[in-house]
Amino acid sequence: MTASKESPNSLRNHFLVASPYLQDPRFHRAVIYICEHSGEGALGLMVNQPLDIHLGEILEQLDMEGGELNVPVYGGGPVQQERGFVLHTPDRSWQNTAEVTPGIWLTTSRDVLADIGYGLGPEHYLVCLGYAGWSEGQLEEELSSSAWLNCQASADILFNTSPADRYQAVLRTIGIDINQLSDSVGHA
């Protein structure tokens, strides 16, 4: 992730929330944190849909310490679901760490998982499997068709709000009352 390719209209460090107009059921009520957005496309991680697996189980499968960790793992998106991503606070850098913003970093190497297992990892983190990706111009097209709503991201929502409450928290940030949203698309 390099800032040099980033446009002034970049949605890096923004949340996307699925609108009722988004037809893809994989993203129903999704909150996606955008890690990269440039003229070449975008990459984001869904941060509010925990999987039926905990971090301890993954660490055990990888023969790492930390099998007792009862920490949720999120379905980051439908692309490369076997690939892991760790969003975290900038406590320190690991082998493949990139700064998304000064307060939120992204690591894709196993060494961060080993340190988490040993209790040496970042203070706050989210582990995701897979990602959501958009090719050149695709996200802009989806935004113009009202498939997504967006706002500046908040580390507080990302790391201190429960997964079940993140959708509503982001909508409140945008100024939308969830009770005024309809899950059905229709015409008057």
For each residue, the residues with C-beta under 8 A, 3 or more apart:
1: 12 35 36 98 99 100 106
2: 5 6
3: 6
4:
5: 2 38 39 40
6: 2 3 10 12 37 38
7: 10 37 38 39
8:
9:
10: 6 7 37 38
11: 14 16 34 37 42 139 150
12: 1 6 34 35 36 37 100 101
13: 34 100 101 104 152 153
14: 11 33 34 37 150 151 152 153
15: 31 32 33 34 150 151 152 153 154 157 170 173
16: 11 30 31 32 34 44 148 149 150
17: 29 30 31 32 148 149 150 167 170 171 174
18: 22 27 28 29 30 147 148
19: 22 146 147 148 149 181
20: 181 182 183 184 185
21: 145 146 147 185
22: 18 19 27 28 142 147 148
23: 147
24: 27
25: 28
26: 30 78
27: 18 22 24 30 32 46 132
28: 18 22 25
29: 17 18 48 167
30: 16 17 18 26 27 46 48 49 167
31: 15 16 17 46 47 48 166 167 170
32: 15 16 17 27 44 45 46 47 77 132
33: 14 15 44 45 47 87 104 153 158
34: 11 12 13 14 15 16 37 42 43 44 150 153
35: 1 12 43 44 45 85 87 98 100 106
36: 1 12 42 43 100
37: 6 7 10 11 12 14 34 41 42 43 139
38: 5 6 7 10 41 42
39: 5 7 136
40: 5 136
41: 37 38 133 134 135 136 138 139
42: 11 34 36 37 38 133 134 138 139
43: 34 35 36 37 131 132 133 134
44: 16 32 33 34 35 77 131 132 133
45: 32 33 35 74 76 77 85 87 126 128 131 132
46: 27 30 31 32 49 74 75 76 77 128 132
47: 31 32 33 74 76 87 126 128 158 163 166
48: 29 30 31 74 163 164 166 167
49: 30 46 74 75 163
50: 72 73 74 75 163
51: 72 73 74 75 129
52:
53: 57 58 73
54: 57 58 69 70 71 72 73
55: 58 59 66 69 70 71 72 73 116 127
56: 59 60 66 67 68 69 70 71
57: 53 54 60 61 67
58: 53 54 55 61 62 73 84 113 127
59: 55 56 62 64 65 66 67 69 113 116 117
60: 56 57 63 64 67
61: 57 58
62: 58 59 110 113
63: 60
64: 59 60 110 113 114 117
65: 59 114 117 118
66: 55 56 59 69 113 116 117 118 119
67: 56 57 59 60 117
68: 56
69: 54 55 56 59 66 116 117
70: 54 55 56
71: 54 55 56 127
72: 50 51 54 55 163
73: 50 51 53 54 55 58 127 128 129
74: 45 46 47 48 49 50 51 126 127 128 129 163
75: 46 49 50 51 81 128 129 130
76: 45 46 47 81 85 128 129 130 131 132
77: 32 44 45 46 81 128 130 131 132 133
78: 26 81 130 132
79: 130 131 132 133
80: 83 130 131
81: 75 76 77 78 129 130
82: 129 130
83: 80 108 129 130 131
84: 58 108 110 113 127 128 129
85: 35 45 76 106 107 108 127 128 129 131
86: 106 107 108 112 113 116 122 125 126 127 128
87: 33 35 45 47 100 104 105 106 125 126 128 158
88: 91 104 105 106 107 112 121 122 124 125 126
89: 103 104 105 122 123 124 125 155 159
90: 93 99 102 103 104 105 122
91: 88 121 122 123
92: 122
93: 90 97 105 107
94: 97 107 109 111 112 115
95: 107 109 111
96: 107 108 109
97: 93 94 105 106 107 109 112
98: 1 35 105 106 107
99: 1 90 102 104 105
100: 1 12 13 35 36 87 104 105 106
101: 12 13 104 153
102: 90 99
103: 89 90 155
104: 13 33 87 88 89 90 99 100 101 153 155 158
105: 87 88 89 90 93 97 98 99 100 122
106: 1 35 85 86 87 88 97 98 100
107: 85 86 88 93 94 95 96 97 98 111 112
108: 83 84 85 86 96
109: 94 95 96 97 112
110: 62 64 84 113 114
111: 94 95 107 114 115
112: 86 88 94 97 107 109 115 116 121 122 125
113: 58 59 62 64 66 84 86 110 116 117 121 127
114: 64 65 110 111 117 118
115: 94 111 112 118 120 121
116: 55 59 66 69 86 112 113 119 120 121 122 125
117: 59 64 65 66 67 69 113 114 121
118: 65 66 114 115 121
119: 66 116
120: 115 116
121: 88 91 112 113 115 116 117 118 125
122: 86 88 89 90 91 92 105 112 116 125
123: 89 91
124: 88 89 155 159 160
125: 86 87 88 89 112 116 121 122 159
126: 45 47 74 86 87 88 158 159
127: 55 58 71 73 74 84 85 86 113
128: 45 46 47 73 74 75 76 77 84 85 86 87 131
129: 51 73 74 75 76 81 82 83 84 85
130: 75 76 77 78 79 80 81 82 83
131: 43 44 45 76 77 79 80 83 85 128
132: 27 32 43 44 45 46 76 77 78 79
133: 41 42 43 44 77 79
134: 41 42 43 138 139 142
135: 41 138
136: 39 40 41
137: 140 141
138: 41 42 134 135 141 142
139: 11 37 41 42 134 142 143 148
140: 137 143 144
141: 137 138 144 145
142: 22 134 138 139 145 147 148
143: 139 140 146 147 148 150
144: 140 141
145: 21 141 142
146: 19 21 143
147: 18 19 21 22 23 142 143
148: 16 17 18 19 22 139 142 143
149: 16 17 19 171 174 176
150: 11 14 15 16 17 34 143 174
151: 14 15 170 173 174
152: 13 14 15 173
153: 13 14 15 33 34 101 104 157 158
154: 15 157 158 173
155: 89 103 104 124 158 159 160
156: 159 160 161
157: 15 153 154 160 161 166 169 170 173
158: 33 47 87 104 126 153 154 155 161 166
159: 89 124 125 126 155 156
160: 124 155 156 157
161: 156 157 158 165 166 169
162: 165 166
163: 47 48 49 50 72 74 166
164: 48
165: 161 162 168 169
166: 31 47 48 157 158 161 162 163 169 170
167: 17 29 30 31 48 170 171 178
168: 165 171 172 178
169: 157 161 165 166 172 173
170: 15 17 31 151 157 166 167 173 174
171: 17 149 167 168 174 176 177 178 181
172: 168 169 175 176
173: 15 151 152 154 157 169 170
174: 17 149 150 151 170 171
175: 172
176: 149 171 172 180 181
177: 171 180 181
178: 167 168 171 181
179:
180: 176 177
181: 19 20 171 176 177 178
182: 20 185 186
183: 20
184: 20
185: 20 21 182
186: 182
187:
188:
